[in-house]
Amino acid sequence: MLPCVTGVNGIAKQRWEQLLAKVHGSATLYVSSNNGYMLNFADVTGLRVQNRSCRDADAEIQLDAYADGRTTSLRIPSLFRLEYKNERAEVLAEEPDSNLFSFCK
């Protein structure tokens, strides 16, 4: 678990590469980010950041949490909005405008 990477000095390159080696060996890695920078983010997640902007309110997300198609809505404190191009990630949650918020690869 890598909780809340923040800013450009979020995690040292050597430590990040050690974690990725474990992931490639089939370990699971959970990462949360508050505008954090992660080396090789697109390669690891399957998402490419297209745009970054400041938010003026919390993020509102929708989880497809039920097999019958119902969703759960949540408000998440988030200072920045990252817009992604999905290249190969599984979407777990998105904002009402379909911007990705939570995902896995």
N, CA and C of each residue as an Amber inpcrd file, in Angstrom:
protein
   315
   0.8450000  -1.1700000   0.0000000   0.0000000   0.0000000   0.0000000
   0.8920000   1.2350000   0.0000000   0.5930000   2.1430000  -0.9050000
   1.3400000   3.3920000  -1.0210000   0.3510000   4.5290000  -0.8400000
   0.1460000   4.9680000   0.3950000  -0.9070000   5.9570000   0.6350000
  -0.5190000   7.3630000   0.2060000  -1.3720000   7.9700000  -0.5260000
  -1.3860000   9.3820000  -0.8860000  -0.0420000   9.9840000  -1.2710000
   0.3960000   9.6760000  -2.4660000   1.5770000  10.3160000  -3.0320000
   1.2160000  11.7800000  -3.2890000   2.0470000  12.6890000  -2.7820000
   1.7510000  14.1210000  -2.8950000   2.9510000  14.8610000  -3.4640000
   2.7140000  15.6640000  -4.4960000   3.7580000  16.5130000  -5.0550000
   4.7800000  15.7610000  -5.8810000   5.8080000  16.4750000  -6.3110000
   6.8200000  15.8870000  -7.1890000   7.8320000  15.0300000  -6.4460000
   7.8990000  15.1360000  -5.1470000   8.8360000  14.3290000  -4.3670000
   8.1130000  13.2280000  -3.6060000   7.0680000  12.6750000  -4.2070000
   6.2190000  11.6990000  -3.5320000   6.9010000  10.4140000  -3.1320000
   7.7430000   9.8560000  -4.0040000   8.4170000   8.6010000  -3.7040000
   9.7350000   8.5640000  -4.4760000  10.7430000   8.0650000  -3.8260000
  12.0690000   7.9780000  -4.4600000  12.0390000   6.9800000  -5.6120000
  12.7830000   7.2820000  -6.6640000  12.8110000   6.4420000  -7.8620000
  13.1810000   5.0000000  -7.5290000  14.2120000   4.7990000  -6.7070000
  14.6460000   3.4450000  -6.3740000  13.5430000   2.6710000  -5.6540000
  12.8600000   3.3170000  -4.7190000  11.7780000   2.6420000  -3.9860000
  10.6020000   2.3330000  -4.9110000  10.2560000   3.2650000  -5.8040000
   9.1820000   3.0470000  -6.7640000   9.4990000   1.8420000  -7.6460000
  10.7300000   1.7530000  -8.1150000  11.1210000   0.6350000  -8.9660000
  11.0940000  -0.6900000  -8.2050000  11.4350000  -0.6730000  -6.9090000
  11.3270000  -1.8730000  -6.0850000   9.8700000  -2.3250000  -5.9690000
   8.9800000  -1.3650000  -5.7420000   7.5480000  -1.6940000  -5.6590000
   7.0390000  -2.2580000  -6.9810000   7.4530000  -1.6530000  -8.0910000
   7.0060000  -2.1280000  -9.3960000   7.5160000  -3.5330000  -9.6910000
   8.7210000  -3.8460000  -9.2420000   9.2520000  -5.1970000  -9.4310000
   8.3700000  -6.2090000  -8.7090000   7.8760000  -5.8610000  -7.5420000
   6.9710000  -6.7560000  -6.8100000   5.6400000  -6.8940000  -7.5270000
   5.1560000  -5.7830000  -8.0930000   3.9030000  -5.8290000  -8.8470000
   4.0590000  -6.7250000 -10.0700000   5.1780000  -6.6140000 -10.7670000
   5.4160000  -7.4650000 -11.9300000   5.5170000  -8.9300000 -11.5170000
   5.8540000  -9.1790000 -10.2580000   5.8870000 -10.5370000  -9.7160000
   4.5330000 -10.9600000  -9.1750000   3.4730000 -10.2460000  -9.5430000
   2.0530000 -10.4920000  -9.2310000   1.5850000 -10.0010000  -7.8590000
   2.3310000  -9.1240000  -7.2260000   1.8260000  -8.4720000  -6.0180000
   0.8050000  -7.4060000  -6.4270000  -0.0500000  -7.0260000  -5.5050000
  -1.0320000  -5.9740000  -5.7470000  -0.5430000  -4.6980000  -5.0850000
  -0.6550000  -3.5920000  -5.7960000  -0.2280000  -2.2980000  -5.2720000
  -1.4120000  -1.3440000  -5.2790000  -1.7350000  -0.7900000  -4.1200000
  -2.7520000   0.2580000  -4.0230000  -2.0310000   1.5880000  -3.8930000
  -2.3920000   2.5440000  -4.7280000  -1.7770000   3.8710000  -4.6980000
  -2.8870000   4.9070000  -4.6980000  -2.8130000   5.8520000  -3.7820000
  -3.6820000   7.0210000  -3.8640000  -2.7820000   8.2330000  -4.0840000
  -3.3650000   9.2710000  -4.6550000  -2.5470000  10.4190000  -5.0150000
  -3.3010000  11.7140000  -4.7830000  -2.5960000  12.6890000  -4.2390000
  -3.1160000  14.0500000  -4.1200000  -2.1660000  14.9320000  -4.9240000
  -2.3620000  14.9090000  -6.2470000  -1.5040000  15.6590000  -7.1540000
  -0.0570000  15.1720000  -7.1050000   0.1270000  13.8890000  -6.8200000
   1.4700000  13.3460000  -6.7340000   2.0060000  12.9330000  -8.0880000
   3.3160000  12.9750000  -8.2180000   3.9960000  12.5560000  -9.4370000
   4.5700000  11.1620000  -9.2250000   4.3280000  10.2700000 -10.1700000
   4.8740000   8.9220000 -10.0950000   5.5640000   8.6030000 -11.4100000
   6.7840000   8.1560000 -11.3290000   7.5740000   7.7840000 -12.4910000
   6.8600000   6.6860000 -13.2790000   6.8310000   6.8050000 -14.5880000
   6.2350000   5.7940000 -15.4740000   4.7570000   5.5370000 -15.1680000
   4.0370000   6.5690000 -14.7700000   2.6300000   6.4230000 -14.3840000
   1.8060000   5.7510000 -15.4770000   1.9450000   6.1830000 -16.7070000
   1.1530000   5.6160000 -17.8110000   1.4800000   4.1430000 -18.0290000
   2.7510000   3.7890000 -17.9460000   3.1440000   2.3910000 -18.1350000
   2.5700000   1.4990000 -17.0430000   2.5290000   2.0130000 -15.8400000
   2.0690000   1.2260000 -14.6960000   0.5470000   1.1220000 -14.6540000
  -0.1440000   2.2190000 -14.9180000  -1.5950000   2.2550000 -14.7210000
  -2.4170000   2.0130000 -15.9780000  -1.8480000   2.2670000 -17.1320000
  -2.6270000   2.1970000 -18.3520000  -3.3770000   3.4820000 -18.6400000
  -3.0430000   4.5420000 -17.9170000  -3.6780000   5.8480000 -18.0840000
  -2.6390000   6.9000000 -18.3960000  -2.9800000   7.7860000 -19.2910000
  -2.0950000   8.9030000 -19.6050000  -2.7900000  10.1890000 -19.1730000
  -2.1090000  11.0030000 -18.3570000  -2.6820000  12.2760000 -17.9080000
  -2.7350000  13.2370000 -19.0920000  -3.9290000  13.7530000 -19.3840000
  -4.1310000  14.6800000 -20.4920000  -4.1680000  16.1330000 -20.0290000
  -4.6810000  16.3590000 -18.8230000  -4.8250000  17.7170000 -18.3220000
  -4.8760000  17.6880000 -16.7970000  -4.4140000  18.7590000 -16.1850000
  -4.4290000  18.9140000 -14.7250000  -4.9590000  20.3010000 -14.4250000
  -5.9110000  20.3880000 -13.4880000  -6.4670000  21.6920000 -13.1230000
  -6.8500000  21.6950000 -11.6550000  -6.9530000  22.8970000 -11.0800000
  -7.3930000  23.0390000  -9.6940000  -8.9050000  22.8420000  -9.6190000
  -9.3500000  22.2300000  -8.5570000 -10.7870000  22.0710000  -8.3230000
 -11.2640000  23.2120000  -7.4360000 -12.5250000  23.5840000  -7.5850000
 -13.1120000  24.5700000  -6.6810000 -14.0960000  23.9150000  -5.7200000
 -14.2280000  22.5880000  -5.8100000 -15.1060000  21.8410000  -4.9040000
 -14.6110000  20.3940000  -4.8490000 -15.1370000  19.6270000  -3.8990000
 -14.7880000  18.2170000  -3.7960000 -15.1670000  17.4840000  -5.0760000
 -14.5120000  16.3780000  -5.3220000 -14.8730000  15.5290000  -6.4610000
 -16.1220000  14.7350000  -6.0960000 -17.0180000  14.6180000  -7.0300000
 -18.1770000  13.7490000  -6.8650000 -17.9620000  12.5640000  -7.7870000
 -17.9780000  11.3770000  -7.2190000 -17.7240000  10.1900000  -8.0390000
 -18.8790000   9.2140000  -7.9270000 -18.9590000   8.3410000  -8.9220000
 -19.9730000   7.3000000  -8.9410000 -19.2840000   5.9570000  -9.0870000
 -19.6150000   5.0500000  -8.1630000 -19.0920000   3.6900000  -8.2100000
 -20.1720000   2.7760000  -8.7510000 -19.8260000   1.9530000  -9.7070000
 -20.7520000   0.9170000 -10.1690000 -20.6030000  -0.2550000  -9.2030000
 -21.2880000  -0.1430000  -8.0710000 -21.0300000  -1.0470000  -6.9580000
 -21.9280000  -2.2760000  -6.9110000 -22.9410000  -2.3280000  -7.7420000
 -23.9110000  -3.4080000  -7.6290000 -24.0640000  -4.1580000  -8.9460000
 -24.2670000  -5.4490000  -8.8560000 -24.4300000  -6.2800000 -10.0470000
 -25.6590000  -5.8990000 -10.8650000 -26.6740000  -5.3200000 -10.2210000
 -27.9070000  -4.9620000 -10.9380000 -27.8120000  -3.5950000 -11.6200000
 -26.6260000  -2.9680000 -11.5920000 -26.4390000  -1.7040000 -12.2980000
 -26.5950000  -0.4550000 -11.4520000 -27.0170000  -0.5900000 -10.2000000
 -27.1220000   0.5920000  -9.3410000 -25.7300000   1.1340000  -9.0420000
 -25.6700000   2.4330000  -8.7640000 -24.3870000   3.0670000  -8.4370000
 -24.4500000   3.6790000  -7.0450000 -23.2830000   3.9480000  -6.4990000
 -23.1420000   4.6560000  -5.2330000 -22.3710000   5.9360000  -5.5150000
 -22.8620000   7.0600000  -5.0170000 -22.1910000   8.3510000  -5.2120000
 -21.4530000   8.7490000  -3.9470000 -20.2600000   9.3130000  -4.1210000
 -19.4230000   9.7650000  -3.0090000 -18.8490000  11.1380000  -3.3180000
 -18.6200000  11.9280000  -2.2690000 -17.8850000  13.1920000  -2.3870000
 -16.5140000  12.9600000  -1.7630000 -15.4700000  13.2550000  -2.5290000
 -14.0930000  13.0120000  -2.1070000 -13.3260000  14.3310000  -2.1290000
 -12.6950000  14.7120000  -1.0020000 -11.8590000  15.9140000  -1.0290000
 -10.7190000  15.7330000  -2.0350000 -10.5680000  16.6800000  -2.9190000
  -9.5380000  16.5880000  -3.9470000  -9.2290000  17.9910000  -4.4430000
  -7.9810000  18.4260000  -4.2910000  -7.5960000  19.7650000  -4.7060000
  -7.4190000  19.9000000  -6.2120000  -7.0790000  18.8010000  -6.8630000
  -6.7790000  18.8510000  -8.2890000  -7.6030000  17.8310000  -9.0560000
  -7.8700000  18.1680000 -10.2900000  -8.5710000  17.2630000 -11.2010000
  -7.5800000  16.8500000 -12.2800000  -7.4050000  15.5600000 -12.4240000
  -6.5770000  15.0210000 -13.4890000  -7.5100000  14.3850000 -14.5090000
  -7.3230000  14.7400000 -15.7650000  -8.1080000  14.1310000 -16.8270000
  -7.2180000  13.1230000 -17.5340000  -7.7380000  11.9230000 -17.7190000
  -6.9440000  10.8210000 -18.2430000  -7.4210000  10.3480000 -19.6060000
  -6.4870000   9.7970000 -20.3570000  -6.8070000   9.0030000 -21.5380000
  -6.6160000   7.5560000 -21.1030000  -7.6670000   6.7700000 -21.1950000
  -7.5930000   5.3790000 -20.7720000  -7.0210000   4.5320000 -21.9040000
  -5.8480000   3.9570000 -21.6650000  -5.2130000   3.1150000 -22.6650000
  -5.4350000   1.6340000 -22.4000000  -5.5790000   1.2510000 -21.1100000
  -5.7970000  -0.1640000 -20.8010000  -6.1600000  -0.4170000 -19.3280000
  -6.7380000   0.5370000 -18.6590000  -7.0880000   0.3730000 -17.2490000
  -8.5560000  -0.0140000 -17.0890000  -8.8620000  -0.6960000 -16.0080000
 -10.2460000  -1.0070000 -15.6510000 -10.7730000   0.1370000 -14.7870000
 -11.8770000   0.7270000 -15.1660000 -12.4420000   1.8630000 -14.4470000
 -13.2700000   1.3550000 -13.2670000 -12.9690000   1.8610000 -12.0640000
 -13.7210000   1.5020000 -10.8670000 -14.7030000   2.5950000 -10.4670000
 -14.3450000   3.8480000 -10.7320000 -15.2180000   4.9780000 -10.3910000
 -14.9300000   6.1230000 -11.3380000 -15.9700000   6.9210000 -11.5850000
 -15.7960000   8.0800000 -12.4520000 -16.6510000   9.2300000 -11.9640000
 -16.3060000  10.4130000 -12.4680000 -17.0840000  11.6080000 -12.1520000
 -18.3080000  11.6360000 -13.0760000 -19.3250000  12.4370000 -12.7460000
 -20.5380000  12.4760000 -13.5680000 -20.2820000  12.7810000 -15.0520000
 -19.1850000  13.5040000 -15.3540000 -18.8680000  13.8030000 -16.7610000
 -18.0040000  12.7140000 -17.4050000 -17.9100000  11.5720000 -16.7500000
 -17.1670000  10.3870000 -17.2130000 -15.6580000  10.4910000 -17.0720000
 -15.1520000  11.5410000 -16.4140000 -13.7240000  11.5980000 -16.1220000
 -13.3880000  10.4750000 -15.1410000 -12.3090000   9.7510000 -15.4090000
 -11.9100000   8.6370000 -14.5410000 -11.4410000   9.1570000 -13.1950000
 -11.7990000   8.4360000 -12.1460000 -11.3770000   8.8390000 -10.8080000
 -10.6540000   7.6990000 -10.0960000 -11.1110000   6.4970000 -10.2630000
 -10.5100000   5.3400000  -9.6170000 -10.4280000   4.2260000 -10.6550000
  -9.3290000   3.5040000 -10.6380000  -9.0910000   2.5440000 -11.7020000
  -8.1130000   1.4960000 -11.2230000  -8.0380000   0.4210000 -11.9750000
  -7.0050000  -0.5920000 -11.6980000  -6.5330000  -1.1490000 -13.0250000
  -5.3930000  -1.7830000 -12.9650000  -4.8200000  -2.3740000 -14.1740000
  -4.6210000  -3.8430000 -13.9180000
